[in-house]
Amino acid sequence: MNYLNKSMIIGNVTRDPEIRTTSQGASVATFTVATNLRWTNSAGERQDKTEYHNVVAWRRLAEICGQYLKKGSKVFVEGRLQTRSWDDAQGLKHWRTEIIAENMIMLDRPGANTSTGPLENNDVPLADTLVEGEEQVNVEDIPF
């Protein structure tokens, strides 16, 4: 029997992605995305809660994340949940749940102030913008 393991989040990158290369030559990017929940409690007070999601991207998607995502970037990440465990030097077992990214969409305009919010209908689409000094990316070359 097959089951569904799918995670979709929209949030802000909390630190620049860390890029490494495995001994087999595969690129891997790790970063954290913060999502917020805001509600009003029964006393009428506004409440906020932030969740932090560990994200891992592999191969070409990792390279794209490392090149374009920065701390504060608004991003959509789609992937699957995976939990791994390891023992530290003292013999303590640690657990970490991560989103293994299968798709990533940058929601900020390149070079824009990340605190400005979503694009308006009359803004220039992302595909038509180019950061100075960067080569143009062909949409067909992006793996998502």
N, CA, C and O of each residue as an XYZ file, in Angstrom:
576
protein
N       0.835     -1.174      0.000
C       0.000      0.000      0.000
C       0.886      1.244      0.000
O       1.878      1.304      0.726
N       0.528      2.228     -0.808
C       1.266      3.482     -0.884
C       0.628      4.523      0.018
O      -0.590      4.556      0.190
N       1.464      5.365      0.585
C       0.997      6.452      1.442
C       1.552      7.764      0.927
O       2.534      7.784      0.185
N       0.930      8.849      1.318
C       1.350     10.174      0.881
C       2.281     10.789      1.914
O       1.945     10.852      3.097
N       3.446     11.239      1.473
C       4.398     11.961      2.313
C       4.754     13.228      1.553
O       5.684     13.229      0.746
N       4.023     14.300      1.802
C       4.198     15.546      1.066
C       4.133     16.714      2.040
O       3.244     16.777      2.889
N       5.070     17.629      1.913
C       5.100     18.825      2.738
C       5.218     20.030      1.823
O       6.033     20.033      0.900
N       4.409     21.057      2.072
C       4.473     22.304      1.322
C       4.467     23.444      2.322
O       3.557     23.549      3.145
N       5.481     24.301      2.254
C       5.561     25.440      3.165
C       5.903     26.706      2.391
O       6.562     26.663      1.352
N       5.445     27.823      2.918
C       5.844     29.145      2.438
C       6.335     29.897      3.662
O       5.632     29.999      4.667
N       7.539     30.417      3.568
C       8.094     31.143      4.699
C       9.346     31.892      4.300
O       9.628     32.093      3.119
N      10.094     32.304      5.320
C      11.318     33.066      5.098
C      12.534     32.238      5.487
O      12.529     31.544      6.504
N      13.572     32.319      4.668
C      14.836     31.639      4.936
C      15.480     32.338      6.138
O      15.591     33.564      6.157
N      15.906     31.556      7.143
C      16.434     32.158      8.374
C      17.942     32.373      8.333
O      18.473     33.128      9.148
N      18.642     31.728      7.405
C      20.090     31.901      7.257
C      20.446     31.540      5.820
O      19.709     30.810      5.158
N      21.567     32.047      5.343
C      22.009     31.689      3.991
C      22.189     30.175      3.910
O      22.696     29.567      4.852
N      21.783     29.560      2.802
C      21.967     28.113      2.666
C      23.442     27.719      2.769
O      24.326     28.426      2.286
N      23.680     26.590      3.401
C      25.023     26.030      3.503
C      25.151     24.959      2.416
O      24.350     24.026      2.362
N      26.156     25.095      1.555
C      26.344     24.183      0.429
C      27.561     23.303      0.702
O      28.630     23.797      1.062
N      27.388     22.010      0.528
C      28.489     21.051      0.657
C      28.443     20.111     -0.538
O      27.463     20.071     -1.282
N      29.520     19.358     -0.705
C      29.587     18.347     -1.761
C      29.908     17.013     -1.110
O      30.835     16.916     -0.306
N      29.143     15.987     -1.454
C      29.388     14.662     -0.902
C      30.642     14.062     -1.529
O      31.159     14.581     -2.518
N      31.125     12.971     -0.949
C      32.310     12.310     -1.500
C      32.045     11.755     -2.904
O      32.989     11.513     -3.656
N      30.784     11.552     -3.261
C      30.427     11.099     -4.609
C      30.238     12.262     -5.581
O      29.945     12.046     -6.757
N      30.405     13.500     -5.093
C      30.325     14.667     -5.961
C      28.958     15.327     -6.045
O      28.791     16.261     -6.829
N      27.973     14.884     -5.270
C      26.633     15.480     -5.305
C      26.598     16.712     -4.402
O      27.118     16.688     -3.286
N      25.989     17.773     -4.887
C      25.810     18.988     -4.094
C      24.625     18.815     -3.151
O      23.616     18.210     -3.514
N      24.756     19.349     -1.941
C      23.659     19.319     -0.969
C      23.609     20.682     -0.274
O      24.629     21.206      0.173
N      22.404     21.239     -0.194
C      22.191     22.526      0.479
C      21.300     22.292      1.685
O      20.316     21.555      1.608
N      21.649     22.923      2.801
C      20.803     22.870      3.990
C      20.494     24.298      4.422
O      21.364     25.169      4.425
N      19.243     24.512      4.785
C      18.812     25.811      5.278
C      17.532     25.628      6.080
O      16.930     24.554      6.072
N      17.125     26.679      6.768
C      15.929     26.631      7.599
C      14.940     27.673      7.099
O      15.316     28.787      6.734
N      13.661     27.286      7.091
C      12.584     28.192      6.695
C      11.657     28.379      7.901
O      11.244     27.404      8.530
N      11.338     29.625      8.213
C      10.425     29.943      9.312
C       9.036     30.216      8.761
O       8.870     30.965      7.798
N       8.035     29.596      9.389
C       6.638     29.874      9.058
C       5.964     30.403     10.313
O       6.361     30.062     11.428
N       4.953     31.229     10.135
C       4.277     31.861     11.268
C       2.807     31.484     11.305
O       2.161     31.318     10.270
N       2.298     31.353     12.517
C       0.873     31.155     12.748
C       0.423     32.287     13.646
O       1.025     32.529     14.692
N      -0.621     32.977     13.252
C      -1.125     34.110     14.025
C      -2.617     33.894     14.272
O      -3.366     33.588     13.344
N      -3.046     34.054     15.533
C      -4.440     33.880     15.882
C      -4.782     34.789     17.055
O      -3.904     35.368     17.694
N      -6.082     34.900     17.320
C      -6.562     35.659     18.467
C      -7.126     34.674     19.471
O      -7.972     33.849     19.125
N      -6.667     34.752     20.710
C      -7.134     33.817     21.734
C      -8.503     34.247     22.258
O      -9.051     35.258     21.820
N      -9.054     33.475     23.197
C     -10.402     33.739     23.709
C     -10.485     35.067     24.463
O     -11.576     35.619     24.612
N      -9.352     35.589     24.939
C      -9.335     36.884     25.620
C      -9.196     38.045     24.641
O      -9.149     39.201     25.062
N      -9.131     37.756     23.348
C      -9.016     38.798     22.342
C      -7.594     39.260     22.089
O      -7.385     40.249     21.386
N      -6.615     38.568     22.647
C      -5.211     38.941     22.465
C      -4.636     38.230     21.245
O      -4.907     37.053     21.012
N      -3.848     38.956     20.482
C      -3.204     38.382     19.308
C      -2.041     37.498     19.755
O      -1.225     37.906     20.582
N      -1.971     36.295     19.206
C      -0.926     35.330     19.530
C      -0.137     35.013     18.263
O      -0.697     34.965     17.167
N       1.155     34.798     18.422
C       2.028     34.426     17.309
C       2.824     33.198     17.695
O       3.236     33.048     18.846
N       3.039     32.320     16.728
C       3.905     31.163     16.937
C       4.702     30.945     15.657
O       4.147     30.939     14.558
N       6.002     30.769     15.814
C       6.885     30.535     14.674
C       7.381     29.100     14.720
O       7.805     28.614     15.768
N       7.326     28.429     13.585
C       7.881     27.082     13.429
C       9.090     27.183     12.506
O       9.084     27.946     11.540
N      10.119     26.410     12.813
C      11.334     26.394     12.001
C      11.455     25.023     11.342
O      11.418     23.993     12.015
N      11.599     25.025     10.019
C      11.639     23.786      9.238
C      13.027     23.626      8.625
O      13.507     24.515      7.922
N      13.665     22.498      8.891
C      14.960     22.183      8.293
C      14.720     21.657      6.887
O      13.908     20.753      6.686
N      15.428     22.223      5.913
C      15.255     21.853      4.508
C      16.584     21.362      3.954
O      17.637     21.938      4.227
N      16.519     20.283      3.168
C      17.694     19.733      2.487
C      17.364     19.635      1.003
O      16.349     19.050      0.627
N      18.216     20.201      0.167
C      18.058     20.117     -1.292
C      19.294     19.435     -1.863
O      20.401     19.618     -1.357
N      19.103     18.653     -2.911
C      20.193     17.881     -3.508
C      20.439     18.290     -4.956
O      19.548     18.805     -5.631
N      21.644     18.056     -5.413
C      22.116     18.188     -6.793
C      21.864     19.588     -7.355
O      22.241     20.575     -6.723
N      21.251     19.691     -8.502
C      21.078     20.993     -9.163
C      20.194     21.929     -8.340
O      20.445     23.133     -8.293
N      19.165     21.385     -7.692
C      18.311     22.222     -6.849
C      19.123     22.823     -5.700
O      18.891     23.967     -5.311
N      20.071     22.060     -5.159
C      20.950     22.579     -4.096
C      21.778     23.747     -4.615
O      21.931     24.752     -3.921
N      22.310     23.629     -5.818
C      23.119     24.698     -6.402
C      22.283     25.960     -6.616
O      22.756     27.069     -6.366
N      21.049     25.796     -7.076
C      20.152     26.938     -7.293
C      19.822     27.602     -5.961
O      19.834     28.829     -5.861
N      19.528     26.800     -4.936
C      19.238     27.352     -3.606
C      20.435     28.148     -3.095
O      20.273     29.253     -2.576
N      21.627     27.594     -3.240
C      22.826     28.278     -2.778
C      23.098     29.560     -3.518
O      23.615     30.515     -2.938
N      22.755     29.599     -4.800
C      23.028     30.778     -5.615
C      22.011     31.899     -5.383
O      22.383     33.072     -5.373
N      20.749     31.558     -5.197
C      19.710     32.582     -5.190
C      19.051     32.855     -3.841
O      18.534     33.953     -3.636
N      19.051     31.899     -2.915
C      18.402     32.132     -1.630
C      19.361     32.803     -0.662
O      20.542     32.458     -0.601
N      18.854     33.744      0.080
C      19.614     34.457      1.101
C      18.740     34.562      2.340
O      17.528     34.355      2.275
N      19.357     34.882      3.461
C      18.613     35.095      4.696
C      17.517     36.125      4.444
O      17.785     37.197      3.902
N      16.289     35.806      4.835
C      15.153     36.708      4.644
C      14.360     36.463      3.383
O      13.257     36.993      3.245
N      14.891     35.664      2.438
C      14.167     35.387      1.195
C      12.855     34.680      1.482
O      12.794     33.784      2.324
N      11.805     35.087      0.781
C      10.520     34.393      0.877
C      10.543     33.264     -0.151
O      10.904     33.470     -1.309
N      10.148     32.058      0.298
C      10.305     30.885     -0.551
C       9.171     29.894     -0.323
O       8.652     29.763      0.785
N       8.799     29.202     -1.391
C       7.881     28.063     -1.331
C       8.742     26.818     -1.494
O       9.524     26.716     -2.439
N       8.597     25.873     -0.571
C       9.339     24.613     -0.648
C       8.336     23.472     -0.621
O       7.434     23.437      0.216
N       8.505     22.541     -1.549
C       7.672     21.346     -1.615
C       8.591     20.141     -1.564
O       9.616     20.105     -2.246
N       8.231     19.167     -0.767
C       9.066     17.983     -0.671
C       8.442     16.931      0.209
O       7.229     16.907      0.413
N       9.288     16.058      0.730
C       8.816     14.982      1.600
C       9.515     15.092      2.945
O      10.635     15.594      3.036
N       8.843     14.618      3.985
C       9.423     14.622      5.323
C      10.288     13.387      5.505
O       9.946     12.290      5.062
N      11.413     13.592      6.166
C      12.314     12.481      6.477
C      12.913     12.732      7.860
O      13.361     13.841      8.150
N      12.922     11.716      8.704
C      13.533     11.810     10.020
C      14.745     10.900     10.054
O      14.673      9.738      9.656
N      15.848     11.431     10.527
C      17.067     10.629     10.656
C      17.570     10.719     12.083
O      17.239     11.656     12.809
N      18.360      9.753     12.477
C      18.895      9.741     13.832
C      20.381      9.418     13.795
O      20.875      8.813     12.843
N      21.091      9.834     14.851
C      22.510      9.545     14.986
C      22.878      9.599     16.456
O      22.173     10.199     17.267
N      23.982      8.970     16.785
C      24.513      8.986     18.147
C      25.692      9.946     18.189
O      26.564      9.898     17.322
N      25.725     10.822     19.196
C      26.839     11.759     19.321
C      28.011     11.098     20.044
O      27.949      9.918     20.388
N      29.069     11.860     20.269
C      30.290     11.328     20.881
C      30.049     10.804     22.295
O      30.777      9.929     22.763
N      29.023     11.336     22.983
C      28.714     10.881     24.326
C      27.739      9.705     24.329
O      27.354      9.224     25.395
N      27.340      9.242     23.156
C      26.423      8.113     23.054
C      24.952      8.494     23.119
O      24.091      7.616     23.184
N      24.647      9.800     23.104
C      23.260     10.249     23.124
C      22.664     10.183     21.723
O      23.319     10.546     20.746
N      21.426      9.720     21.628
C      20.743      9.623     20.341
C      20.068     10.963     20.031
O      19.396     11.539     20.886
N      20.250     11.444     18.821
C      19.638     12.686     18.346
C      18.734     12.363     17.165
O      19.011     11.450     16.388
N      17.649     13.125     17.040
C      16.694     12.967     15.946
C      16.544     14.308     15.247
O      16.601     15.360     15.884
N      16.353     14.264     13.939
C      16.138     15.489     13.169
C      15.163     15.179     12.038
O      15.379     14.262     11.245
N      14.091     15.958     11.980
C      13.120     15.822     10.899
C      13.383     16.933      9.897
O      13.512     18.099     10.271
N      13.463     16.569      8.622
C      13.808     17.517      7.562
C      12.816     17.387      6.417
O      12.187     16.346      6.226
N      12.694     18.462      5.669
C      11.970     18.424      4.396
C      13.017     18.207      3.318
O      13.913     19.032      3.143
N      12.907     17.104      2.595
C      13.789     16.852      1.457
C      13.127     17.521      0.258
O      12.128     17.033     -0.270
N      13.695     18.636     -0.158
C      13.076     19.476     -1.181
C      13.063     18.784     -2.535
O      14.068     18.236     -2.989
N      11.905     18.824     -3.160
C      11.740     18.333     -4.531
C      11.435     19.481     -5.482
O      11.620     19.364     -6.694
N      10.963     20.598     -4.917
C      10.606     21.768     -5.699
C      10.804     23.003     -4.820
O      10.544     22.962     -3.618
N      11.259     24.089     -5.419
C      11.460     25.336     -4.691
C      11.102     26.480     -5.632
O      11.535     26.513     -6.784
N      10.309     27.411     -5.128
C       9.947     28.585     -5.907
C      10.320     29.821     -5.098
O       9.885     29.983     -3.958
N      11.126     30.686     -5.697
C      11.513     31.943     -5.057
C      10.366     32.927     -5.204
O       9.910     33.183     -6.318
N       9.896     33.478     -4.103
C       8.737     34.363     -4.132
C       9.113     35.833     -4.088
O       8.234     36.688     -4.202
N      10.391     36.157     -3.927
C      10.863     37.530     -3.946
C      11.417     37.862     -5.318
O      11.893     36.986     -6.041
N      11.350     39.127     -5.663
C      11.988     39.583     -6.890
C      13.493     39.643     -6.631
O      13.903     40.136     -5.580
N      14.330     39.160     -7.550
C      15.779     39.213     -7.339
C      16.253     40.646     -7.103
O      15.897     41.561     -7.847
N      17.061     40.827     -6.056
C      17.603     42.127     -5.747
C      16.665     43.038     -4.986
O      17.043     44.144     -4.601
N      15.423     42.573     -4.762
C      14.455     43.407     -4.047
C      14.658     43.272     -2.553
O      15.230     42.292     -2.073
N      14.180     44.273     -1.822
C      14.196     44.210     -0.367
C      13.235     43.114      0.053
O      12.062     43.152     -0.317
N      13.709     42.124      0.826
C      12.895     40.966      1.157
C      11.760     41.289      2.110
O      10.903     40.433      2.329
N      11.713     42.457      2.677
C      10.651     42.792      3.626
C       9.474     43.487      2.946
O       8.561     43.936      3.638
N       9.461     43.591      1.614
C       8.429     44.354      0.932
C       7.145     43.576      0.717
O       6.122     44.192      0.420
N       7.139     42.261      0.848
C       5.917     41.491      0.670
C       5.801     40.963     -0.740
O       6.750     41.041     -1.520
N       4.619     40.417     -1.075
C       4.440     39.764     -2.366
C       4.415     40.762     -3.523
O       4.182     41.957     -3.336
N       4.660     40.240     -4.709
C       4.618     41.063     -5.908
C       3.181     41.466     -6.211
O       2.247     40.709     -5.947
N       3.012     42.657     -6.763
C       1.711     43.123     -7.196
C       1.516     42.730     -8.660
O       2.478     42.385     -9.347
N       0.277     42.783     -9.133
C      -0.022     42.375    -10.507
C       0.723     43.193    -11.547
O       1.024     42.680    -12.625
N       1.027     44.451    -11.253
C       1.686     45.297    -12.246
C       3.205     45.246    -12.142
O       3.888     45.945    -12.891
N       3.759     44.431    -11.227
C       5.204     44.294    -11.122
C       5.736     43.451    -12.274
O       4.998     42.690    -12.900
N       7.020     43.600    -12.540
C       7.676     42.820    -13.582
C       7.772     41.373    -13.110
O       8.194     41.135    -11.978
N       7.394     40.391    -13.944
C       7.490     38.991    -13.534
C       8.943     38.602    -13.252
O       9.868     39.198    -13.803
N       9.139     37.596    -12.386
C      10.476     37.145    -12.022
C      11.306     36.749    -13.232
O      12.503     37.032    -13.274
N      10.698     36.102    -14.212
C      11.444     35.609    -15.365
C      12.023     36.744    -16.206
O      12.965     36.527    -16.969
N      11.471     37.955    -16.077
C      11.929     39.073    -16.892
C      12.942     39.958    -16.175
O      13.379     40.961    -16.739
N      13.327     39.615    -14.954
C      14.277     40.434    -14.213
C      15.646     39.787    -14.240
O      15.767     38.571    -14.392
N      16.680     40.607    -14.091
C      18.046     40.112    -14.110
C      18.866     40.927    -13.119
O      18.895     42.156    -13.187
N      19.530     40.237    -12.200
C      20.394     40.911    -11.244
C      21.667     41.296    -11.967
O      22.226     40.489    -12.710
N      22.140     42.538    -11.759
C      23.329     43.011    -12.438
C      24.521     42.101    -12.148
O      24.760     41.740    -10.995
N      25.264     41.731    -13.177
C      26.443     40.888    -13.029
C      26.138     39.399    -13.089
O      27.064     38.589    -13.047
N      24.871     39.013    -13.186
C      24.501     37.599    -13.247
C      24.155     37.243    -14.686
O      23.626     38.066    -15.433
N      24.456     36.021    -15.058
C      24.050     35.590    -16.382
C      22.577     35.215    -16.359
O      22.047     34.798    -15.329
N      21.920     35.366    -17.503
C      20.506     35.077    -17.580
C      20.285     33.573    -17.525
O      21.008     32.806    -18.161
N      19.266     33.151    -16.749
C      18.921     31.742    -16.612
C      17.763     31.444    -17.545
O      16.741     32.130    -17.528
N      17.935     30.414    -18.360
C      16.872     29.978    -19.251
C      15.875     29.167    -18.432
O      16.281     28.253    -17.715
N      14.581     29.476    -18.518
C      13.561     28.817    -17.722
C      13.570     27.303    -17.957
O      13.306     26.536    -17.031
N      13.864     26.874    -19.157
C      13.880     25.437    -19.454
C      15.034     24.709    -18.747
O      14.992     23.486    -18.613
N      16.068     25.448    -18.290
C      17.208     24.828    -17.602
C      16.938     24.592    -16.122
O      17.679     23.851    -15.477
N      15.901     25.202    -15.574
C      15.591     25.039    -14.155
C      14.832     23.730    -13.974
O      13.865     23.476    -14.691
N      15.261     22.885    -13.016
C      14.710     21.537    -12.911
C      13.361     21.434    -12.218
O      12.983     20.333    -11.817
N      12.622     22.511    -12.057
C      11.312     22.415    -11.389
C      10.287     23.229    -12.117
O       9.128     23.273    -11.705
